[in-house]
Amino acid sequence: MKTLTQIAAASLLSVMAFGASAQSVTATASTLDSAEAVIAQKAKEMNASQYKITSAHMGNRVTMSAELYK
């Protein structure tokens, strides 16, 4: 049982450590492609190795959010 608890604790800590290295950014544009281009540019400027789009809302404009990872 002690081993199971240690594995669970280690898993939780690794998830928290990975999440701590992420930074959120948002972009607003007229199309999905142009909003993603803004996100990609912000990722490049912040020296992020990758990004993950977490949400996109469409109306008259597109608002997109993403997590940047170093």
C-alpha positions, -999 to +999 in steps of 0.1 A: +000+000+000+029+023+008+043+018-028+009+027-043+008+059-023+043+068-034+035+062-070+004+084-068+023+112-051+051+110-077+025+111-105+008+142-090+041+160-086+052+153-121+019+167-135+022+198-113+058+203-125+048+200-161+019+224-157+042+250-140+063+253-171+033+264-193+023+300-199-011+311-212-015+335-242-045+348-261-050+362-296-078+379-314-081+380-352-107+377-380-101+341-389-090+309-371-059+307-393-048+343-385-055+338-348-033+307-348-006+326-367-006+352-339-003+324-313+026+309-332+043+343-334+039+348-297+053+313-291+083+322-312+089+355-295+088+338-261+111+310-272+085+283-266+093+249-280+056+241-286+021+253-280-013+238-275-045+256-284-069+253-254-099+272-267-113+292-296-144+313-297-159+326-329-183+355-334-176+386-353-139+380-343-120+349-333-105+347-298-080+319-292-062+308-261-031+286-259-006+272-235+031+277-244+057+252-233+094+258-230 
